[in-house]
């Protein structure tokens, strides 16, 4: 079973994404901020991270940089899920070698397709 970590500071989003992915057979861990997300990564390395680039405590981009620039976690694929449609934000995200950038609100079909494209 593939493990997915969702990092988002909106509880409703965490629950909705978790429900969708669990119904598809994925094992889901949730963190409501980047600091907790990094703690969960250290406990059990996920097969995929889905995160909002704007979270509490640690800026989401700083979280992504820690994940993508660390030797230990550099290979973990990341999908961004954000309300920000600004091209500068998207470009910054893709410079960190993310796999996909989805716009909130994101339908279940789009989310599942993006996840399946990355981890199967």
PABAKOL-163306 format. One record per residue (C-alpha): residue number from 0; x, y, z; residue in one letter. Coordinates in steps of 0.2 Angstrom, whole numbers, padded with zeros to 4 digits, always signed. Layout:
<atoms>
<atom><resi>NUM</resi><xx>X</xx><yy>Y</yy><zz>Z</zz><resn>a</resn></atom>
...
</atoms>
This chain:
<atoms>
<atom><resi>0</resi><xx>+0000</xx><yy>+0000</yy><zz>+0000</zz><resn>x</resn></atom>
<atom><resi>1</resi><xx>+0007</xx><yy>+0017</yy><zz>-0005</zz><resn>x</resn></atom>
<atom><resi>2</resi><xx>+0009</xx><yy>+0030</yy><zz>+0009</zz><resn>x</resn></atom>
<atom><resi>3</resi><xx>+0004</xx><yy>+0048</yy><zz>+0006</zz><resn>x</resn></atom>
<atom><resi>4</resi><xx>+0008</xx><yy>+0063</yy><zz>+0017</zz><resn>x</resn></atom>
<atom><resi>5</resi><xx>-0004</xx><yy>+0077</yy><zz>+0016</zz><resn>x</resn></atom>
<atom><resi>6</resi><xx>+0002</xx><yy>+0094</yy><zz>+0023</zz><resn>x</resn></atom>
<atom><resi>7</resi><xx>-0011</xx><yy>+0108</yy><zz>+0024</zz><resn>x</resn></atom>
<atom><resi>8</resi><xx>-0017</xx><yy>+0120</yy><zz>+0038</zz><resn>x</resn></atom>
<atom><resi>9</resi><xx>-0035</xx><yy>+0118</yy><zz>+0033</zz><resn>x</resn></atom>
<atom><resi>10</resi><xx>-0043</xx><yy>+0104</yy><zz>+0043</zz><resn>x</resn></atom>
<atom><resi>11</resi><xx>-0058</xx><yy>+0102</yy><zz>+0030</zz><resn>x</resn></atom>
<atom><resi>12</resi><xx>-0045</xx><yy>+0100</yy><zz>+0016</zz><resn>x</resn></atom>
<atom><resi>13</resi><xx>-0035</xx><yy>+0087</yy><zz>+0026</zz><resn>x</resn></atom>
<atom><resi>14</resi><xx>-0051</xx><yy>+0077</yy><zz>+0029</zz><resn>x</resn></atom>
<atom><resi>15</resi><xx>-0057</xx><yy>+0078</yy><zz>+0012</zz><resn>x</resn></atom>
<atom><resi>16</resi><xx>-0041</xx><yy>+0073</yy><zz>+0003</zz><resn>x</resn></atom>
<atom><resi>17</resi><xx>-0038</xx><yy>+0060</yy><zz>+0016</zz><resn>x</resn></atom>
<atom><resi>18</resi><xx>-0055</xx><yy>+0052</yy><zz>+0013</zz><resn>x</resn></atom>
<atom><resi>19</resi><xx>-0053</xx><yy>+0053</yy><zz>-0006</zz><resn>x</resn></atom>
<atom><resi>20</resi><xx>-0036</xx><yy>+0044</yy><zz>-0006</zz><resn>x</resn></atom>
<atom><resi>21</resi><xx>-0041</xx><yy>+0031</yy><zz>+0007</zz><resn>x</resn></atom>
<atom><resi>22</resi><xx>-0056</xx><yy>+0026</yy><zz>-0003</zz><resn>x</resn></atom>
<atom><resi>23</resi><xx>-0043</xx><yy>+0023</yy><zz>-0017</zz><resn>x</resn></atom>
<atom><resi>24</resi><xx>-0033</xx><yy>+0012</yy><zz>-0006</zz><resn>x</resn></atom>
<atom><resi>25</resi><xx>-0019</xx><yy>+0023</yy><zz>-0001</zz><resn>x</resn></atom>
<atom><resi>26</resi><xx>-0012</xx><yy>+0024</yy><zz>+0017</zz><resn>x</resn></atom>
<atom><resi>27</resi><xx>-0013</xx><yy>+0043</yy><zz>+0022</zz><resn>x</resn></atom>
<atom><resi>28</resi><xx>-0004</xx><yy>+0053</yy><zz>+0036</zz><resn>x</resn></atom>
<atom><resi>29</resi><xx>-0009</xx><yy>+0071</yy><zz>+0039</zz><resn>x</resn></atom>
<atom><resi>30</resi><xx>-0001</xx><yy>+0086</yy><zz>+0046</zz><resn>x</resn></atom>
<atom><resi>31</resi><xx>-0008</xx><yy>+0103</yy><zz>+0049</zz><resn>x</resn></atom>
<atom><resi>32</resi><xx>+0008</xx><yy>+0112</yy><zz>+0047</zz><resn>x</resn></atom>
<atom><resi>33</resi><xx>+0025</xx><yy>+0110</yy><zz>+0039</zz><resn>x</resn></atom>
<atom><resi>34</resi><xx>+0034</xx><yy>+0106</yy><zz>+0056</zz><resn>x</resn></atom>
<atom><resi>35</resi><xx>+0023</xx><yy>+0092</yy><zz>+0059</zz><resn>x</resn></atom>
<atom><resi>36</resi><xx>+0024</xx><yy>+0086</yy><zz>+0041</zz><resn>x</resn></atom>
<atom><resi>37</resi><xx>+0043</xx><yy>+0085</yy><zz>+0043</zz><resn>x</resn></atom>
<atom><resi>38</resi><xx>+0041</xx><yy>+0075</yy><zz>+0059</zz><resn>x</resn></atom>
<atom><resi>39</resi><xx>+0030</xx><yy>+0063</yy><zz>+0051</zz><resn>x</resn></atom>
<atom><resi>40</resi><xx>+0042</xx><yy>+0061</yy><zz>+0036</zz><resn>x</resn></atom>
<atom><resi>41</resi><xx>+0056</xx><yy>+0057</yy><zz>+0049</zz><resn>x</resn></atom>
<atom><resi>42</resi><xx>+0045</xx><yy>+0044</yy><zz>+0057</zz><resn>x</resn></atom>
<atom><resi>43</resi><xx>+0040</xx><yy>+0035</yy><zz>+0041</zz><resn>x</resn></atom>
<atom><resi>44</resi><xx>+0045</xx><yy>+0040</yy><zz>+0024</zz><resn>x</resn></atom>
<atom><resi>45</resi><xx>+0030</xx><yy>+0043</yy><zz>+0012</zz><resn>x</resn></atom>
<atom><resi>46</resi><xx>+0029</xx><yy>+0038</yy><zz>-0006</zz><resn>x</resn></atom>
<atom><resi>47</resi><xx>+0021</xx><yy>+0055</yy><zz>-0010</zz><resn>x</resn></atom>
<atom><resi>48</resi><xx>+0019</xx><yy>+0072</yy><zz>-0002</zz><resn>x</resn></atom>
<atom><resi>49</resi><xx>+0004</xx><yy>+0083</yy><zz>-0006</zz><resn>x</resn></atom>
<atom><resi>50</resi><xx>+0006</xx><yy>+0100</yy><zz>+0002</zz><resn>x</resn></atom>
<atom><resi>51</resi><xx>+0000</xx><yy>+0118</yy><zz>+0001</zz><resn>x</resn></atom>
<atom><resi>52</resi><xx>+0015</xx><yy>+0130</yy><zz>-0001</zz><resn>x</resn></atom>
<atom><resi>53</resi><xx>+0008</xx><yy>+0142</yy><zz>+0012</zz><resn>x</resn></atom>
<atom><resi>54</resi><xx>+0006</xx><yy>+0133</yy><zz>+0029</zz><resn>x</resn></atom>
<atom><resi>55</resi><xx>+0008</xx><yy>+0138</yy><zz>+0047</zz><resn>x</resn></atom>
<atom><resi>56</resi><xx>+0024</xx><yy>+0139</yy><zz>+0057</zz><resn>x</resn></atom>
<atom><resi>57</resi><xx>+0036</xx><yy>+0135</yy><zz>+0043</zz><resn>x</resn></atom>
<atom><resi>58</resi><xx>+0033</xx><yy>+0143</yy><zz>+0026</zz><resn>x</resn></atom>
<atom><resi>59</resi><xx>+0028</xx><yy>+0129</yy><zz>+0014</zz><resn>x</resn></atom>
<atom><resi>60</resi><xx>+0041</xx><yy>+0133</yy><zz>+0002</zz><resn>x</resn></atom>
<atom><resi>61</resi><xx>+0054</xx><yy>+0131</yy><zz>+0016</zz><resn>x</resn></atom>
<atom><resi>62</resi><xx>+0047</xx><yy>+0114</yy><zz>+0020</zz><resn>x</resn></atom>
<atom><resi>63</resi><xx>+0048</xx><yy>+0109</yy><zz>+0001</zz><resn>x</resn></atom>
<atom><resi>64</resi><xx>+0066</xx><yy>+0115</yy><zz>+0001</zz><resn>x</resn></atom>
<atom><resi>65</resi><xx>+0070</xx><yy>+0105</yy><zz>+0016</zz><resn>x</resn></atom>
<atom><resi>66</resi><xx>+0063</xx><yy>+0090</yy><zz>+0008</zz><resn>x</resn></atom>
<atom><resi>67</resi><xx>+0069</xx><yy>+0092</yy><zz>-0009</zz><resn>x</resn></atom>
<atom><resi>68</resi><xx>+0087</xx><yy>+0098</yy><zz>-0005</zz><resn>x</resn></atom>
<atom><resi>69</resi><xx>+0090</xx><yy>+0085</yy><zz>+0009</zz><resn>x</resn></atom>
<atom><resi>70</resi><xx>+0100</xx><yy>+0070</yy><zz>+0003</zz><resn>x</resn></atom>
<atom><resi>71</resi><xx>+0089</xx><yy>+0059</yy><zz>+0013</zz><resn>x</resn></atom>
<atom><resi>72</resi><xx>+0072</xx><yy>+0064</yy><zz>+0006</zz><resn>x</resn></atom>
<atom><resi>73</resi><xx>+0076</xx><yy>+0071</yy><zz>-0011</zz><resn>x</resn></atom>
<atom><resi>74</resi><xx>+0068</xx><yy>+0057</yy><zz>-0021</zz><resn>x</resn></atom>
<atom><resi>75</resi><xx>+0051</xx><yy>+0059</yy><zz>-0012</zz><resn>x</resn></atom>
<atom><resi>76</resi><xx>+0039</xx><yy>+0065</yy><zz>-0026</zz><resn>x</resn></atom>
<atom><resi>77</resi><xx>+0028</xx><yy>+0081</yy><zz>-0021</zz><resn>x</resn></atom>
<atom><resi>78</resi><xx>+0012</xx><yy>+0087</yy><zz>-0028</zz><resn>x</resn></atom>
<atom><resi>79</resi><xx>+0007</xx><yy>+0105</yy><zz>-0023</zz><resn>x</resn></atom>
<atom><resi>80</resi><xx>-0011</xx><yy>+0109</yy><zz>-0020</zz><resn>x</resn></atom>
<atom><resi>81</resi><xx>-0014</xx><yy>+0128</yy><zz>-0018</zz><resn>x</resn></atom>
<atom><resi>82</resi><xx>-0027</xx><yy>+0142</yy><zz>-0021</zz><resn>x</resn></atom>
<atom><resi>83</resi><xx>-0013</xx><yy>+0152</yy><zz>-0028</zz><resn>x</resn></atom>
<atom><resi>84</resi><xx>-0014</xx><yy>+0153</yy><zz>-0047</zz><resn>x</resn></atom>
<atom><resi>85</resi><xx>+0001</xx><yy>+0165</yy><zz>-0049</zz><resn>x</resn></atom>
<atom><resi>86</resi><xx>+0013</xx><yy>+0160</yy><zz>-0062</zz><resn>x</resn></atom>
<atom><resi>87</resi><xx>+0028</xx><yy>+0166</yy><zz>-0051</zz><resn>x</resn></atom>
<atom><resi>88</resi><xx>+0022</xx><yy>+0154</yy><zz>-0037</zz><resn>x</resn></atom>
<atom><resi>89</resi><xx>+0020</xx><yy>+0139</yy><zz>-0049</zz><resn>x</resn></atom>
<atom><resi>90</resi><xx>+0038</xx><yy>+0143</yy><zz>-0057</zz><resn>x</resn></atom>
<atom><resi>91</resi><xx>+0045</xx><yy>+0143</yy><zz>-0039</zz><resn>x</resn></atom>
<atom><resi>92</resi><xx>+0037</xx><yy>+0127</yy><zz>-0035</zz><resn>x</resn></atom>
<atom><resi>93</resi><xx>+0043</xx><yy>+0118</yy><zz>-0051</zz><resn>x</resn></atom>
<atom><resi>94</resi><xx>+0061</xx><yy>+0124</yy><zz>-0048</zz><resn>x</resn></atom>
<atom><resi>95</resi><xx>+0060</xx><yy>+0112</yy><zz>-0033</zz><resn>x</resn></atom>
<atom><resi>96</resi><xx>+0057</xx><yy>+0098</yy><zz>-0044</zz><resn>x</resn></atom>
<atom><resi>97</resi><xx>+0039</xx><yy>+0095</yy><zz>-0039</zz><resn>x</resn></atom>
<atom><resi>98</resi><xx>+0029</xx><yy>+0082</yy><zz>-0050</zz><resn>x</resn></atom>
<atom><resi>99</resi><xx>+0012</xx><yy>+0092</yy><zz>-0051</zz><resn>x</resn></atom>
<atom><resi>100</resi><xx>+0004</xx><yy>+0109</yy><zz>-0046</zz><resn>x</resn></atom>
<atom><resi>101</resi><xx>-0015</xx><yy>+0107</yy><zz>-0044</zz><resn>x</resn></atom>
<atom><resi>102</resi><xx>-0027</xx><yy>+0122</yy><zz>-0041</zz><resn>x</resn></atom>
<atom><resi>103</resi><xx>-0039</xx><yy>+0122</yy><zz>-0026</zz><resn>x</resn></atom>
<atom><resi>104</resi><xx>-0053</xx><yy>+0117</yy><zz>-0026</zz><resn>x</resn></atom>
<atom><resi>105</resi><xx>-0047</xx><yy>+0102</yy><zz>-0034</zz><resn>x</resn></atom>
<atom><resi>106</resi><xx>-0060</xx><yy>+0088</yy><zz>-0039</zz><resn>x</resn></atom>
<atom><resi>107</resi><xx>-0057</xx><yy>+0070</yy><zz>-0034</zz><resn>x</resn></atom>
<atom><resi>108</resi><xx>-0054</xx><yy>+0064</yy><zz>-0051</zz><resn>x</resn></atom>
<atom><resi>109</resi><xx>-0040</xx><yy>+0077</yy><zz>-0054</zz><resn>x</resn></atom>
<atom><resi>110</resi><xx>-0032</xx><yy>+0073</yy><zz>-0038</zz><resn>x</resn></atom>
<atom><resi>111</resi><xx>-0033</xx><yy>+0054</yy><zz>-0041</zz><resn>x</resn></atom>
<atom><resi>112</resi><xx>-0026</xx><yy>+0056</yy><zz>-0058</zz><resn>x</resn></atom>
<atom><resi>113</resi><xx>-0012</xx><yy>+0066</yy><zz>-0052</zz><resn>x</resn></atom>
<atom><resi>114</resi><xx>-0008</xx><yy>+0054</yy><zz>-0038</zz><resn>x</resn></atom>
<atom><resi>115</resi><xx>-0009</xx><yy>+0039</yy><zz>-0049</zz><resn>x</resn></atom>
<atom><resi>116</resi><xx>+0002</xx><yy>+0047</yy><zz>-0062</zz><resn>x</resn></atom>
<atom><resi>117</resi><xx>+0016</xx><yy>+0049</yy><zz>-0049</zz><resn>x</resn></atom>
<atom><resi>118</resi><xx>+0014</xx><yy>+0033</yy><zz>-0038</zz><resn>x</resn></atom>
<atom><resi>119</resi><xx>+0002</xx><yy>+0022</yy><zz>-0047</zz><resn>x</resn></atom>
</atoms>
